[in-house]
Amino acid sequence: MRDTIVVALLVVAFALVITMHVAITIGLAKRKPRWRALVAFVVPPFAPYWAWHEHMRRRMGLWVGAVLVYLAMLVLASRGS
């Protein structure tokens, strides 16, 4: 049962990271300078950084939170039973 919960949270957290990453990239593409959207898409750590500076704080918070949950679940999953 524990493994199922860990894997489910791992999948949901990863999906949320990808979703927020795309949402941040789209938000950056709508603002000038637009080149930041391409850089943030290719170099993921720039996405939350520029999201914070462009007042997309909720998206940034969800991105960072999902990454932390993903990493925690990855550690739990790698430990095994």
NORQUI-V906996 format. One record per residue. N is the residue number from 0. SS is DSSP state (H for helix, E for strand, C for the rest). Layout:
# NORQUI-V906996
n ss
N SS
N SS
This chain:
# NORQUI-V906996
n ss
0 C
1 H
2 H
3 H
4 H
5 H
6 H
7 H
8 H
9 H
10 H
11 H
12 H
13 H
14 H
15 H
16 H
17 H
18 H
19 H
20 H
21 H
22 H
23 H
24 H
25 H
26 H
27 H
28 H
29 C
30 C
31 C
32 C
33 C
34 H
35 H
36 H
37 H
38 H
39 H
40 H
41 H
42 C
43 C
44 H
45 H
46 H
47 H
48 H
49 H
50 H
51 H
52 H
53 C
54 C
55 C
56 H
57 H
58 H
59 H
60 H
61 H
62 H
63 H
64 H
65 H
66 H
67 H
68 H
69 H
70 H
71 H
72 H
73 H
74 H
75 H
76 H
77 H
78 H
79 C
80 C
